[in-house]
Amino acid sequence: MTAMASPSAGPRAPTDSNTADRPAVDGRRLLRRLEELAAVGPITGADGSRGSARLALTDADRDGRDLVVTWMRDLALSVSIDAIGNVIATRPARDGSLTSPVMTGSHIDTVRTGGRFDGNLGVLAGIEVIETLIERGIETTRPFAVAFFTNEEGARFSPDMLGSLVYAGGMTIEEAYDIVGIDGARVGDELARIGYLGAQPCPGPVPHAFVELHIEQGPVLELEGFRIGAVTGVQGISWTELTITGQSNHAGTTPMRFRHDAGYVAARIATFVRELATEIGHPHVGTVGKIDLHPNLVNVVAATAVMTVDLRNTDEAVLQESERRLHAFLDELSAAEGVTISKRTLARFEPVIFDDRVIDLVEKTASDLGNTVMRLPSGAGHDAQMMARLCPTAMIFTQSHLGISHNPAEHTDDADLVMGADVLLRVMLELSEGTVI
Ligand SMILES: [Zn+2]
């Protein structure tokens, strides 16, 4: 079930297909758990596909957490919940001399239109890795830990990757508790309400190494014909909320030259973001994903627009340059139209470069299992980028069909999901032995 032939050719040929003496995960058990977790907060896409809606710290998120914690406890793992609601399950090492664990993990919160695999795969594969070791009586030199981090998606509370950020010491717990979500709820209150305001302090203990398995959420592996991605780092992310204040007026009687039209300004900004990304070129991306107009009526010039701008690049200098150019454009535009534009940073993360030794290990391990492997940066933010502040870190990507994600139609073939978990198992075993790090 595991060492399947690669679906397509690529430059990195398998180097060793004789893997029968090495353990492999129970693929059916992993797939069954993915299905069970997806059924918590179920939603159906327009094409009939099934996904999940578990916004962070909602009742649905709590139900998903409770289910995963049950699975962790069923394996008699020691489960700890920290002050920001991250949950970490640990299996002890062979003897107690080495205490910092080889850690894996991801998230189980979703966007409102979430798929079944984003985040969930990494968490459930981590549980599957540990269950495989227990079942086979394999003891490890270092403890094995699997975590799910709070509010990775950022769909309810900004910034995204909040739990891992606080774990890594990038934000104080007090600051995190005071974050107010899109529905007016406060992080600290919601953690307490759903019963996940834990006792373990943040920042959390430093692992020996961290590896996260995740679906690519982009089309590159599939398009390029590689089965597994050895992720080299994560793009820098700049999220800004802009509030444009103009003047509401009658759409029929107000001559164009007297307008202070917030809707027009928002549209110009959206166009600028697109043109700027095209001009800078790959891998730069820019998105306006949200525009709210007020009063949002057919015959009224909009008084205000609240919109978001998402800019990403793997190069910090280029990302900063794109921010500078956006700001210069905003100054020009606000003066020309007679509106004010206020800016609020929702999230700002510099690009992250993962540890070469762990990247090489992922590449070699996946290749040894008979896969074609591509080294690539991640276009999306992940908890691993926060953990990279603490310890040697990398990620494993599986293909995402057509790159569709944050959508119930998100799809990865069963065999690829299982292969990802097998790569994770072997990478973690190798890291535990201390030969790589
Ligand atoms: Zn994710």
Boltz pocket constraint, residues with backbone or C-beta under 6 A from the ligand:
constraints:
  - pocket:
      binder: B
      contacts: [[A, 107], [A, 118], [A, 119], [A, 152], [A, 214], [A, 381]]
      max_distance: 6.0
